[in-house]
Amino acid sequence: RVLSGTDYRGQFPGSTRLVSIGGTTVTYQAVKAVRESGGCAISVSDAEAAEARRALARAGVYAEASSATVLAAAYHLREQGWLDAGDRVVLIVTSHGFKGPAVR
């Protein structure tokens, strides 16, 4: 909503199990970074994050669920045509899996 013109200083209530990133506010720095980089923001559901977390675990990366959202977002970007099959993408996973429940 903020990237479409809503004031970033507002509250954005919602419900998620992704506690590390599930706040109700947005920072000016985040909005500025997305706009200046020509990037975008992607919403990822709890279920998509859980599946991405399992995919990362199968690849040997034990990530916390909130960190796994980067892979789920990459899936969205691929589906929307932002990424091509041959593109190189760096996904930064900032939290290890020991912060949350075990991967199932």
N, C-alpha and C positions, 0 to 999 in steps of 0.2 A: 504493500500500500504506500509506503513512504517513497519508493522510487516512482510512483505514479502521481505524487504531489501531496500526499498527506503529511502533515507536520511531524517530523521525526521525534519531537518532544512529547508526543502523546503516549498513551498506554495502549498496548495491543494484547488484550487478554486471550488466552487460549489454554488448551490442555494438551500436555505431552508428557511422556515418560523420559524424555531426553533432558534430564535436569541440568546438565552442564551448559546447554544452550537454550533452555526453555524459558528465558526471562520474558518480561512483558514490555521491555523498552528496546530502543535502537540507539546506537551512538552516532554522533555527527561524523566521527572518523570512519565508521563503517560505510555510511552513505556516501561520503566523499570518495572513499577508495573505490567503491563500485562504479560511481559515475565517472571518475577520472580515468579509470582503466578500461572503460567501455564494456565492463562486465555486466553481470546480472545476479539476481537472487533467486534461489530455487527453494521451494517448500518440499520437505521430505517428511513422509508420515513415519510414525513409530514402526509400523510393519516394514516399510522400505528400509529403514535404518537397521532393523533387526536382521533382515535378509542380507544387507550389505555387510553387516558385522560377521555373519556366518561365512560369506564369501571371502572376506579378509582372513578369517581364521583358517579356512581351507588352504589359503595361500601362505599360511605361516605368520600372519600378522594378528596379534592378539590386541584388538582395539576396544576401547570403551564405546558404547553405543552412540554417544553424541559424536565421537570422532569418525565413526563409520558413515556418517551422513555425507561425507565428501565423496565416497564411492557411489552412494545412491544418487547424489546430485549429478555425478558424471554420467550415470545411466540416463538420467533425464536429458542432459545436454546432448547426448548421442542421439536419443530418440527425437529430439527437436531439431536436429541438424546443425547444432553449434559445433559438434565434434565429428570428425570423419574417422573411419576405421584405422587409418594410418597415422593419425595424430599422436604426438607424444604429450602426455599429460602428467603433471606432478600433483599428487594428492598428499596433503600434509595431515598426518594423523597425530594429534597432539596429546592424546590420553590413552594409557594402556588399559587393557581389559580387567586388571585387578581392581579397578574402581567400581565395578558393577557386578551384577550376577554373571555366572558362568555362561559361556556360549552353548546353546543347545541346538 
